């Protein structure tokens, strides 16, 4: 599948979820390279419902003063079994994978500011999507950091990440893991959907 076809397919899937939600986007102002940021409310209970707020923010280089935010890189995942979050107290359905990411990213006491394409771009507005896609390189460049969400822990993925971190931390030439379990875990991790994204490969 070509990059354009893949993006259209992913966008179509998310548009279907947006259409079933009660939240309605307000128009985003095109001046000053405006985008939206997601304000993720804290919760002391990991299983509590997810509440957040969207607000306009400018990534124009000419403006003085910035607000730190993080950009999320992930895969939308399947549309089956969508789960509701609440934006301005109105339900908004998202994929299970994104819901899991938000659940892990949510702080127990502090608000977190994030840019997430599926939420910060109105997926039902082709004109807005076209304008926001042009800004994506700037959005990621201006983020305080980019978070990669590979999915929930499984197939010894924790062991795989520990082995990768250990190899990266040494100044010596890293040797291939001798533990077959670790080798299998790393291979399983590298086969996750995120690594198959067109913009990850290029």
DOKE-764079 format. One line per 5 residues: number of its first residue (from 1); their letters; for each residue x, y, z negated of N, C-alpha, C, O. Coordinates in pm, 1 decimal, always signed. Each point is the difference from the previous one (the first is absolute). Layout:
DOKE-764079
NUM) A) X/Y/Z/X/Y/Z/X/Y/Z/X/Y/Z  ... .
//
This chain:
DOKE-764079
1) XXXXX) +84.0/-119.2/+0.0/-84.0/+119.2/+0.0/+88.1/+125.0/+0.0/+95.4/+8.5/-77.4  -126.8/+88.6/+163.7/+78.9/+122.0/+6.9/-23.2/+83.9/-124.7/-96.2/-20.4/-74.0  +188.5/+117.3/+52.0/-12.9/+86.7/-118.2/-130.1/+76.9/+3.5/-68.0/+12.2/-101.9  +32.1/+40.4/+219.8/-123.4/+77.7/+11.4/-121.7/-85.8/-30.2/-90.7/+42.4/-71.7  +89.2/-164.6/+127.4/-113.6/-89.7/-22.2/-9.1/-41.0/-145.9/-109.3/-9.4/-55.7 .
6) XXXXX) +225.1/-15.4/-6.7/+3.0/-38.3/-141.0/-54.7/+111.7/-86.6/-81.7/-24.5/-88.7  +126.5/+148.5/+113.8/-45.5/+114.0/-78.6/-150.6/+19.9/+16.0/-69.9/+30.2/-96.7  +20.0/-47.5/+220.4/-143.8/+16.9/+23.0/-78.6/-105.4/-76.1/-105.4/+29.3/-56.3  +156.6/-153.0/+54.4/-67.8/-107.9/-69.7/-3.2/+25.0/-150.2/-103.6/-18.0/-64.1  +218.6/+60.0/+7.2/+5.6/+30.4/-142.1/-92.5/+116.6/-35.3/-68.7/-2.7/-102.1 .
11) XXXXX) +68.0/+104.5/+187.7/-84.3/+117.1/-24.2/-147.3/-37.1/+7.0/-81.2/+49.9/-77.9  +47.1/-137.2/+171.1/-139.0/-42.6/+14.2/-45.6/-75.2/-124.4/-112.9/+18.0/-45.5  +199.2/-101.5/-9.1/-34.2/-74.9/-120.9/-26.5/+94.1/-116.2/-96.6/-18.4/-74.0  +180.9/+118.0/+57.4/-17.3/+91.7/-111.5/-122.2/+89.2/+21.1/-67.4/+35.9/-96.6  +38.3/+0.1/+220.8/-118.7/+81.0/+28.4/-126.3/-72.1/-42.7/-94.2/+62.6/-48.7 .
16) XXXXX) +91.5/-195.6/+66.8/-115.7/-77.7/-41.0/-20.5/+6.7/-150.7/-113.7/+3.8/-47.0  +223.3/-2.4/-29.4/-11.3/+10.9/-145.1/-47.3/+138.1/-41.1/-83.7/+13.4/-89.3  +136.8/+89.2/+154.2/-39.9/+137.2/-30.9/-149.4/+17.7/+23.8/-68.1/+68.3/-76.5  +18.1/-129.5/+181.8/-141.1/+15.3/+36.3/-93.2/-56.7/-106.1/-115.3/+42.0/-10.4  +165.2/-138.8/-69.7/-84.4/-60.0/-104.0/+14.6/+70.7/-134.6/-58.6/-43.9/-99.0 .
21) XXXXX) +134.2/+150.5/+94.0/+24.5/+70.5/-124.7/-87.1/+124.7/-11.2/-45.2/+55.1/+100.4  +22.5/-11.5/-224.5/-82.8/+118.7/-23.9/+79.2/+129.6/+5.6/-57.6/+106.7/+21.4  +188.3/-114.5/-40.2/+81.9/+121.3/+2.2/+6.9/+55.3/+141.7/+13.1/-75.4/+96.4  -22.1/+208.7/-84.5/+9.9/+64.5/+130.2/+109.0/+105.8/-4.9/+3.7/+84.6/-89.4  +85.0/-91.9/+188.2/+112.8/+93.5/+6.2/-46.1/+139.7/+39.1/-90.6/+15.9/+81.8 .
26) XXXXX) +153.2/+84.1/-140.2/-16.7/+136.8/+48.2/+105.1/+22.7/+107.9/+101.2/-70.0/+4.3  -124.8/+166.4/+81.7/+93.3/+26.6/+110.1/+134.2/+45.6/-55.3/+6.2/+78.4/-94.7  +99.8/-127.9/+154.4/+133.8/+39.5/-41.7/+43.3/+119.6/+83.8/-17.8/+0.9/+121.8  +74.3/+99.2/-186.8/+40.6/+120.4/+71.8/+127.5/-26.4/+79.1/+96.2/-52.5/-55.9  -92.5/+87.1/+184.0/+117.7/-29.9/+82.1/+118.8/+92.4/-26.1/+113.2/-33.2/+35.3 .
31) XXXXX) -138.3/+149.4/-97.2/+108.1/+94.4/-22.4/+102.2/-53.7/-100.4/-34.5/-77.8/-89.0  +159.9/+119.8/+103.9/+107.7/-31.6/-94.2/+23.9/-150.4/-15.5/+43.1/-45.5/-106.0  -70.8/-30.8/+210.5/+27.9/-144.7/-3.7/-67.1/-66.6/-120.8/+65.0/-72.9/-74.9  -192.0/+97.5/+56.9/-71.1/-53.3/-115.2/-22.3/-149.6/+10.3/-29.1/-53.9/+106.8  +43.6/-11.3/-221.0/-32.6/-140.7/-13.7/-86.1/-14.1/-125.6/-34.4/+100.0/-62.9 .
36) XXXXX) -0.1/-221.5/+26.7/-64.8/-25.6/-128.2/+92.7/-83.6/-85.3/+74.3/-83.9/+50.8  -79.0/+107.1/-179.8/+68.2/-85.4/-96.0/-103.8/-63.8/-91.2/-105.9/+56.8/-26.5  +139.0/-175.2/-20.3/-88.2/-72.4/-90.8/+50.1/+17.5/-142.9/+116.0/-27.9/-30.4  -203.3/+73.6/-55.0/+29.1/+11.7/-142.9/-58.8/-125.1/-66.7/-121.6/-12.5/-14.0  +208.8/-78.8/-26.4/-43.1/-126.5/-59.7/-7.3/+15.4/-151.6/+101.7/+19.5/-66.6 .
41) XXXXX) -221.9/-28.3/+13.8/-19.1/+20.4/-143.9/+56.7/-116.8/-81.2/-4.1/-114.8/+44.4  +56.7/+144.6/-162.9/+57.4/-107.1/-84.0/-107.3/-82.5/-68.2/-116.8/+38.6/-5.8  +159.1/-152.8/-45.7/-88.8/-84.2/-79.4/+84.4/-91.6/-87.4/+100.3/-55.1/+45.2  -140.8/+39.5/-169.0/+72.5/-88.0/-91.0/-39.1/-145.4/+18.9/+68.8/-89.9/-48.3  -179.5/+66.2/+118.7/-44.5/-137.3/+25.3/+25.5/-35.2/+146.0/-59.2/+62.5/+88.0 .
46) XXXXX) +144.6/-159.8/-58.8/+32.9/-36.2/+138.2/-120.2/-42.4/+83.1/+0.6/+14.9/+122.2  -103.8/-67.6/-187.7/-115.2/-51.7/+72.9/-112.7/+102.2/+15.9/-102.8/-30.6/+60.4  +121.1/+150.3/-113.4/-107.1/+99.9/+9.8/-12.8/+51.5/+142.9/+93.4/-12.3/+79.3  -208.1/+69.6/-46.6/-24.0/+51.3/+134.9/+98.1/+112.0/+33.2/+48.7/+70.9/-88.0  -21.5/-57.3/+216.8/+99.7/+96.7/+45.2/-68.7/+129.8/+40.7/-87.3/+1.3/+86.8 .
51) XXXXX) +128.4/+108.2/-151.5/-54.0/+132.2/+30.0/+110.6/+90.4/+53.1/+112.4/-1.0/-50.2  -145.9/+78.5/+151.7/+99.6/+89.4/+58.3/-67.7/+121.8/+62.6/-122.3/+13.8/-1.6  +204.9/+72.6/+56.0/-47.0/+125.2/+57.8/+89.3/+34.1/+118.5/+120.8/-23.0/-4.7  -178.6/+77.0/+109.5/+76.7/+44.3/+116.1/+4.9/+152.3/+2.7/-99.6/+66.6/-28.5  +216.3/-11.8/+62.9/+9.7/+144.6/+13.1/+93.3/+35.8/+115.1/+89.4/-77.1/+34.8 .
56) XXXXX) -110.7/+194.1/+23.5/+82.0/+46.1/+112.7/+137.6/+44.0/-49.7/+14.8/+55.2/-109.0  +84.7/-81.7/+192.8/+137.3/+34.6/-34.0/+74.3/+30.0/+129.8/-26.3/-63.0/+102.4  +118.4/+158.3/-105.9/+73.5/+38.4/+120.1/+142.0/-54.5/-0.8/+68.3/+4.2/-102.3  -24.3/-55.3/+216.5/+138.9/-44.4/+16.2/+74.9/+93.1/+95.6/+98.1/-39.5/+63.0  -145.7/+162.6/-53.7/+64.9/+99.8/+84.5/+136.0/+36.9/-59.8/+9.2/+33.6/-118.1 .
61) XXXXX) +96.0/-39.9/+199.8/+135.4/+29.9/-46.7/+17.5/+145.6/-42.8/+90.3/+31.8/-77.3  -177.1/+57.0/+127.8/+16.9/+142.5/-29.0/-53.6/+39.3/-137.3/+28.5/+109.6/-48.3  -104.8/-196.5/-14.1/-60.5/+33.7/-128.9/+95.3/-30.1/-114.9/+70.4/-101.0/+0.6  -69.4/+189.7/-98.6/+85.3/-16.2/-116.9/-76.4/-74.5/-109.5/-117.9/+26.1/-23.7  +186.5/-118.8/-42.1/-64.6/-73.7/-108.0/-65.3/-127.4/+51.5/-79.6/+3.8/+93.9 .
66) XXXXX) +112.5/-113.7/-154.2/-55.6/-127.8/+42.8/-46.2/-78.8/-122.0/+42.1/+26.5/-112.6  -127.8/-121.8/+136.8/-46.0/-89.8/-104.5/+52.3/-139.4/+32.3/-15.6/-48.0/+112.3  +76.2/-15.7/-208.6/+54.1/-132.7/+23.7/-112.9/-100.8/+20.5/-97.9/-2.2/-74.6  +113.9/-80.4/+176.7/-96.0/-106.9/+24.7/+75.7/-119.8/+55.8/+113.7/+12.5/+45.4  -177.6/-127.4/-49.2/+58.9/-122.2/+52.5/-82.6/-47.4/+119.2/-122.3/+14.4/+1.1 .
71) XXXXX) +188.9/-70.4/+98.2/-69.0/-53.4/+116.9/+1.6/-152.5/-7.5/+101.3/-60.6/-34.8  -214.2/+0.2/+67.6/-12.2/-145.1/-8.7/+9.9/-62.8/+137.8/-70.6/+39.7/+92.7  +159.2/-138.6/-79.9/+11.7/-79.7/+122.0/-48.3/-140.5/-33.5/+51.5/-62.5/-92.7  -149.4/+12.0/+166.8/-65.6/-126.0/-33.2/-75.7/-49.3/+122.3/+6.6/+62.0/+106.2  -77.2/-171.3/-119.8/-91.4/-43.8/+105.9/-142.7/+7.5/-53.2/-24.7/-26.7/-117.6 .
76) XXXXX) -68.2/+62.9/+204.4/-137.8/+12.6/-45.2/-58.0/-134.4/-42.9/-75.7/-7.4/-96.8  +111.0/-97.9/+168.3/-51.7/-131.5/-34.7/-138.4/-25.2/+56.5/-52.8/+80.7/+76.5  -5.1/-193.0/-114.7/-129.8/-40.3/+52.7/-113.4/+86.3/-54.9/+8.7/+55.0/-109.8  -115.4/-44.8/+189.5/-119.1/+74.2/-42.8/-90.8/-82.3/-88.4/-93.2/+53.4/-60.1  +119.0/-183.1/+51.2/-87.3/-85.8/-80.1/+7.6/+39.2/-147.5/+106.6/+33.5/-51.6 .
81) XXXXX) -219.0/-38.4/-13.1/-10.2/+30.9/-143.5/+54.7/+137.9/-36.0/+85.7/+10.5/-87.7  -133.6/+96.2/+154.0/+46.5/+135.0/-35.6/-40.8/+34.6/-142.6/-101.7/-46.9/-51.0  +184.7/+130.8/-12.2/-24.0/+37.2/-139.3/-16.4/+150.5/-10.8/+64.2/+74.5/+74.0  -149.9/-28.0/-165.8/-22.3/+144.5/-12.2/+97.3/+68.4/-95.3/+29.5/-50.5/-108.3  +19.5/+166.0/+151.2/+62.7/+95.2/-91.1/-93.7/+120.0/-3.1/-100.8/+1.0/+70.8 .
86) XXXXX) +131.5/+99.2/-150.7/-87.4/+116.6/-10.5/+79.3/+126.7/+27.1/+91.4/+35.6/-74.3  -128.6/+31.7/+183.0/+59.7/+128.2/+35.3/-102.0/+108.1/-32.4/-109.9/+1.4/+55.5  +146.3/+88.2/-144.8/-95.4/+101.0/-48.0/-128.9/-64.9/-48.4/-109.9/+49.8/+24.4  +126.2/-162.5/-94.0/-110.9/-76.1/-59.4/-93.3/-64.2/+102.0/-109.5/-43.5/-35.4  +151.3/+37.2/+160.8/-80.4/-65.3/+103.1/+72.6/-124.0/+48.9/+120.8/+4.4/+23.2 .
91) XXXXX) -193.4/-116.5/-6.8/+66.2/-124.3/+39.3/+59.2/+7.4/+140.3/-58.5/+58.1/+91.3  +174.3/-117.7/-77.0/+71.0/-4.2/+128.2/+63.2/-138.5/+8.2/+82.1/-35.9/-84.4  -119.5/-41.2/+184.8/+45.6/-138.3/+8.8/+135.4/-10.7/+71.8/+22.8/+62.0/+103.9  +65.3/-142.5/-162.9/+132.7/-21.3/+56.7/+30.1/-149.5/+2.3/-72.1/-79.8/-60.0  +177.9/+43.2/+129.0/+37.6/-140.8/+7.8/+56.8/-48.7/-133.0/+44.9/+79.1/-83.0 .
96) XXXXX) -47.9/-209.9/+64.8/+52.8/-59.0/-123.5/+147.9/+32.5/-18.6/+45.1/+22.8/-112.3  +30.3/-20.6/+222.2/+143.3/+25.9/-11.0/+26.9/+141.5/-50.1/+85.7/+20.2/-86.0  -157.9/+77.0/+139.1/+18.4/+137.5/-46.1/-49.0/+15.2/-143.4/+59.9/+73.1/-78.8  -168.4/-141.8/+44.8/-50.6/+6.1/-137.0/+105.1/-52.7/-97.9/+21.6/+58.2/-106.3  +43.1/-168.4/+143.0/+105.0/-56.7/-85.7/+115.8/+97.5/-14.9/+55.8/+15.2/-108.6 .
101) XXXXX) -20.0/+50.9/+218.6/+109.9/+97.3/-5.9/-33.6/+113.9/-95.0/+82.5/+37.4/-83.4  -202.4/+18.0/+94.9/-40.8/+109.9/-87.5/-4.2/-43.5/-146.4/+35.6/+76.6/-89.5  -79.4/-199.7/+66.5/-6.2/-51.0/-136.3/+139.2/-7.1/-62.3/+16.8/+30.3/-118.2  +81.8/-69.8/+196.4/+137.3/-8.7/-50.4/+64.5/+138.2/-11.8/+82.2/+22.6/-88.8  -118.4/+68.6/+176.7/+61.1/+133.3/-0.2/-59.0/+91.9/-106.7/+64.3/+96.6/-41.1 .
106) XXXXX) -184.7/-125.7/-3.3/-66.4/+87.0/-96.8/+74.6/+0.9/-133.2/+30.2/-105.0/-56.7  -1.5/+224.5/+8.8/+68.6/+16.8/-128.1/-100.8/-7.5/-114.4/-118.7/+26.1/+19.6  +166.2/-62.1/-139.7/-92.8/-12.0/-113.2/-34.9/+133.7/-62.4/-99.1/+9.3/-72.5  +178.9/+96.4/+98.9/-30.0/+128.2/-64.4/+20.4/+121.6/+90.0/-48.8/+108.2/-32.8  +118.9/-122.1/+144.8/+29.9/+114.2/+85.9/-65.9/-12.6/+136.7/-13.9/-109.5/+54.5 .
111) XXXXX) -26.1/+223.9/-0.8/-53.1/+4.9/+136.1/+112.9/-28.3/+98.3/+114.1/+39.8/-23.4  -144.6/-106.7/+130.4/+100.5/-28.9/+103.3/-49.0/+56.7/+132.8/-116.3/-17.3/+36.5  +206.4/+85.8/+36.4/-35.4/+60.9/+127.4/+59.1/-82.8/+113.6/+120.4/-25.3/+5.0  -208.2/-16.2/+86.1/+39.6/-92.6/+105.7/-52.0/+45.2/+135.6/-103.2/+66.4/+10.1  +177.6/-104.0/+94.4/-54.2/+10.6/+136.0/-17.7/-141.8/+51.8/+94.9/-78.1/+6.8 .
116) XXXXX) -219.5/+46.6/+29.9/-34.2/-133.7/+50.5/-87.4/+19.9/+122.2/-107.2/+59.8/-9.2  +151.7/-109.3/+123.3/-69.0/+30.6/+125.2/-148.2/-36.4/-1.0/-82.6/+78.4/+46.8  +47.6/-195.3/-99.2/-138.7/-45.0/+3.1/-93.5/+89.0/-80.0/-120.0/+3.7/+26.8  +174.3/+68.8/-125.7/-81.5/+85.3/-85.5/+16.0/+147.7/+30.6/-96.4/+76.0/-9.2  +216.3/-34.9/+45.2/+27.3/+142.3/+20.7/-34.5/+48.2/+140.1/-1.6/+120.5/+25.1 .
121) XXXXX) -25.6/-211.8/+65.4/-44.6/+35.4/+135.6/-141.3/-51.7/+18.5/-29.0/-115.1/-32.7  -58.9/+199.1/+84.7/-136.3/-41.9/+31.0/+4.5/-92.2/+121.8/+15.9/+46.2/+113.0  -30.0/-174.8/-136.4/+14.7/-98.3/+106.5/-116.0/+1.8/+99.3/+7.0/-65.3/+104.1  -112.9/+139.0/-134.8/-112.9/+10.4/+92.1/+9.4/+122.6/+90.2/-87.6/+21.7/+83.8  +192.7/+58.6/-99.7/+15.8/+123.5/+75.9/+121.1/-12.4/+93.1/+112.8/+21.8/-44.1 .
126) XXXXX) -133.5/-56.2/+172.1/+112.0/-20.1/+93.6/+88.0/+123.4/+15.0/+121.9/-11.7/+11.8  -182.7/+129.4/-12.0/+78.0/+122.9/+15.4/+91.2/+21.6/-120.8/+116.9/+35.8/+14.9  -171.3/-57.9/-133.9/+82.8/+15.0/-119.3/+112.5/-103.4/-1.3/+114.3/+32.5/-32.0  -146.7/-156.4/+66.4/+102.3/-104.7/+0.4/+114.6/+35.5/+93.7/+116.8/-18.6/-34.1  -150.5/+70.1/+152.9/+103.3/+37.1/+96.6/+91.1/+107.7/-56.7/+121.8/-6.6/+16.7 .
131) XXXXX) -179.6/+105.8/-83.6/+79.1/+107.8/-57.2/+85.0/-45.8/-117.8/+112.3/+47.5/-17.5  -164.8/-139.5/-63.6/+73.2/-47.9/-117.2/+113.8/-95.5/+37.4/+104.6/-1.6/-64.9  -126.0/-77.5/+169.8/+104.7/-91.4/+45.0/+124.2/+77.1/+42.3/+112.4/-45.1/-22.3  -132.8/+161.1/+83.2/+112.9/+84.5/+41.1/+82.8/+42.5/-121.6/+120.9/+20.2/+11.0  -185.7/-6.8/-126.0/+67.0/+47.5/-121.3/+62.7/-111.9/-83.2/+65.5/+28.7/-100.2 .
136) XXXXX) -83.4/-153.6/+138.3/+39.9/-110.0/-87.2/+149.6/-2.9/-30.0/+39.7/-29.2/-112.8  +43.4/+59.0/+212.1/+144.8/+2.0/-25.4/+33.8/+103.8/-106.4/+84.2/-24.0/-86.4  -150.4/+139.7/+93.1/+23.5/+106.6/-97.4/-54.6/-40.2/-136.4/+61.7/+28.1/-102.7  -177.7/-94.0/+101.6/-61.4/-43.1/-125.5/+93.7/-93.3/-76.2/+20.0/+16.4/-120.4  +37.0/-113.6/+190.2/+89.6/-95.2/-66.1/+132.7/+65.8/-36.8/+58.5/-31.7/-103.6 .
141) XXXXX) -11.1/+123.0/+187.9/+127.3/+67.8/-28.4/-10.3/+88.1/-123.7/+97.0/+11.7/-75.0  -212.5/+50.8/+51.7/-16.7/+92.3/-111.9/-42.0/-69.6/-129.2/-2.2/+62.6/-106.0  -31.0/-190.7/+113.8/-37.9/-73.0/-121.0/+119.4/-13.6/-93.7/+113.8/-13.7/+44.8  -140.7/+17.7/-175.7/+108.5/-17.3/-96.9/+59.6/-139.6/+10.4/+118.6/-20.4/-25.9  -201.6/-74.5/+64.0/+47.5/-134.1/+32.3/-108.4/-73.8/+76.1/-117.6/+35.7/-6.6 .
146) XXXXX) +158.5/-139.3/+79.1/-93.0/-84.9/+73.4/-8.7/-133.4/-72.4/+101.4/-64.5/-26.8  -222.3/+24.6/-4.1/-24.5/-126.6/-68.7/-43.9/-104.0/+102.1/-93.5/+23.4/+76.7  +160.1/-136.9/-75.6/-39.8/-111.0/+87.2/-75.5/-102.0/-84.0/+52.4/-52.4/-98.2  -175.5/+25.3/+137.9/-81.2/-101.0/-68.5/-5.8/-123.3/+89.3/-60.1/+3.0/+107.4  +122.7/-111.3/-152.3/+3.7/-124.7/+76.6/-114.7/-93.1/-35.1/-25.2/-97.3/+71.1 .
151) XXXXX) -44.3/+126.3/-180.1/-109.8/-85.7/-42.8/+24.7/-55.0/-139.4/+102.4/+27.5/-62.5  -198.1/-105.5/+15.4/+10.6/-59.2/-133.2/+114.4/-101.2/-5.1/+39.2/-56.1/+102.4  +13.6/+33.6/-222.1/+105.9/-97.8/-19.3/-51.4/-140.9/+29.9/-105.9/-40.5/-48.1  +182.7/-33.3/+128.5/-32.4/-139.4/+29.4/+121.3/-63.9/+68.0/+90.9/+69.4/+45.3  -91.2/-201.6/-38.9/+107.6/-74.7/+65.9/+137.5/+39.8/-53.2/+95.4/+14.2/+76.5 .
156) XXXXX) -86.4/+3.8/-209.3/+127.3/+37.0/-64.3/+56.8/+131.3/+53.9/+121.7/+17.0/+7.6  -210.5/+76.0/+29.9/+46.6/+127.4/+56.7/+80.9/+81.0/-101.6/+89.8/+74.7/+38.8  -120.5/-88.4/-169.0/+78.4/+70.4/-101.7/+145.8/-46.9/+1.5/+92.2/+80.6/-12.1  -72.9/-212.1/+27.1/+135.3/-54.4/+7.5/+70.7/+49.9/+124.9/+119.3/+30.1/-3.3  -193.2/-21.3/+113.8/+57.8/+48.1/+125.6/+48.2/+143.3/-13.3/+109.9/+33.4/+44.2 .
161) XXXXX) -191.9/+51.5/-105.2/+38.3/+140.5/-16.8/+117.9/+15.8/-95.0/+86.2/+85.3/+21.3  -82.3/-167.5/-126.3/+114.0/+6.1/-92.5/+129.9/-37.4/+72.0/+104.1/+61.9/-21.8  -111.6/-163.6/+107.6/+118.9/-43.0/+74.0/+44.9/+107.3/+98.8/+119.7/+23.2/+17.1  -215.9/+41.9/+47.7/+32.5/+106.7/+95.9/+62.3/+119.0/-72.7/+98.4/+57.0/+47.0  -155.4/-19.5/-161.5/+54.4/+111.0/-79.2/+141.0/-30.6/-49.1/+87.2/+86.8/+0.8 .
166) XXXXX) -65.8/-211.4/-43.7/+131.9/-39.9/-49.2/+103.0/+8.0/+112.5/+112.8/+44.6/-21.3  -152.0/-88.0/+140.8/+91.2/+4.7/+114.7/+31.2/+144.4/+38.3/+112.8/+32.2/+37.4  -213.5/+54.2/-47.1/+20.4/+140.7/+36.7/+86.5/+73.3/-102.7/+67.5/+97.3/+33.6  -69.4/-144.0/-158.3/+71.7/+69.7/-106.4/+149.6/-30.2/-0.1/+77.6/+77.1/-56.5  -36.1/-185.6/+117.3/+140.9/-36.6/-1.5/+76.5/+69.7/+111.4/-54.4/+25.6/+107.4 .
171) XXXXX) +181.1/+4.8/-133.7/+84.4/+64.6/+101.3/+67.9/-103.2/+88.5/+59.8/+34.0/+102.0  -69.6/-160.9/-142.0/+60.1/-106.4/+79.7/-93.2/-39.4/+113.4/-118.3/+33.9/-0.5  +172.0/-104.6/+95.7/-82.2/-48.6/+109.5/-98.8/-101.6/-56.5/+38.6/-99.4/-61.4  -163.9/+126.4/+83.3/-102.4/-86.2/-58.8/+0.0/-137.1/+65.9/+4.4/-11.7/+122.5  -9.4/-92.4/-206.2/-9.2/-135.6/+51.7/-145.6/-41.0/+8.2/-85.1/+52.6/-71.8 .
176) XXXXX) +57.8/-146.2/+159.4/-136.1/-50.4/+10.8/-35.1/-74.7/-127.7/+84.5/-69.9/-55.8  -207.8/+83.7/+8.9/-39.8/-70.9/-121.2/+17.8/-150.5/+16.0/-33.8/-56.2/+104.2  +86.8/-9.1/-207.6/+19.6/-144.2/+7.1/-121.8/-75.1/-52.2/-17.7/-117.9/+30.5  -65.4/+184.1/-107.8/-118.8/-61.8/-56.4/-106.2/-10.6/+109.4/-41.6/+101.1/+56.6  -1.4/-221.8/-27.5/-98.4/-21.6/+106.7/-133.3/+66.8/-32.2/-70.4/+46.2/+89.8 .
181) XXXXX) +36.0/-41.4/-218.8/-125.7/+65.2/-39.8/+6.3/+148.7/+32.9/-96.5/+57.3/+50.6  +211.7/+5.3/-80.0/+17.3/+142.0/+28.9/-0.4/+24.4/+149.9/-60.7/+96.0/+47.5  +128.3/-182.5/+27.3/+1.2/+13.4/+145.6/-141.7/-4.2/+56.9/-37.3/+82.2/+83.8  -40.4/-178.9/-130.6/-138.3/-13.7/+48.2/-84.3/+120.5/-39.5/-85.7/+44.9/+76.0  +111.2/+7.1/-196.8/-74.9/+116.7/-47.5/+30.1/+122.4/+85.5/-90.8/+75.8/+34.1 .
186) XXXXX) +217.5/-56.0/+0.6/+38.1/+114.7/+82.5/-60.7/-11.3/+139.0/-50.3/+98.5/+53.9  +54.7/-218.6/+4.9/-59.4/-20.4/+132.5/-150.4/+25.6/-2.7/-55.0/+60.1/+92.3  -11.6/-106.2/-199.1/-144.5/+22.9/-13.0/-29.8/+148.4/-12.4/-97.1/+49.6/+57.0  +181.8/+21.8/-132.4/-19.1/+144.2/-17.8/+13.6/+72.7/+133.8/-78.2/+89.9/+31.0  +178.9/-129.9/+48.3/+24.6/+66.8/+127.8/-105.2/-33.3/+106.5/-3.8/+62.6/+105.9 .
191) XXXXX) -80.3/-160.2/-134.5/-106.5/-35.3/+93.0/-130.6/+72.2/-31.7/-100.4/-18.9/+68.8  +102.3/+101.5/-173.0/-122.7/+72.0/-35.0/-37.8/+98.1/+109.6/+83.2/+43.8/+79.5  -211.6/-10.9/-78.3/-57.9/+79.9/+108.9/+69.3/+134.8/+19.0/+11.3/+48.0/+112.8  +35.1/+13.8/-221.9/+60.6/+133.2/+10.2/+117.7/+0.9/+95.9/+19.6/+96.9/+73.3  +59.4/-204.5/-73.1/+117.7/-5.7/+86.4/-36.9/-15.2/+147.5/+84.6/+20.4/+87.2 .
196) XXXXX) -207.9/-55.4/-58.9/-44.0/-14.3/+137.8/-57.9/+127.2/+59.9/-35.4/+2.2/+117.8  +25.4/+103.4/-197.0/-55.0/+126.1/+51.5/+92.0/+53.9/+109.4/+122.4/-7.1/-10.7  -182.8/+60.4/+114.5/+76.0/+48.7/+114.1/+97.9/+108.2/-43.2/+115.0/+0.1/+43.8  -159.8/+94.0/-130.8/+85.9/+112.7/-38.2/+105.5/-41.4/-103.6/+88.8/+79.4/-31.0  -96.4/-201.6/-23.2/+107.6/-49.1/-84.9/+110.1/-60.4/+86.0/+118.3/+9.8/-32.7 .
201) XX) -158.4/-72.3/+142.7/+96.3/-67.7/+86.1/+84.1/+96.2/+83.5/+116.7/-27.5/+28.1  -175.9/+140.5/+11.9/+73.0/+88.2/+90.9/+100.7/+85.9/-74.9/+70.4/+80.2/+61.3 .
//
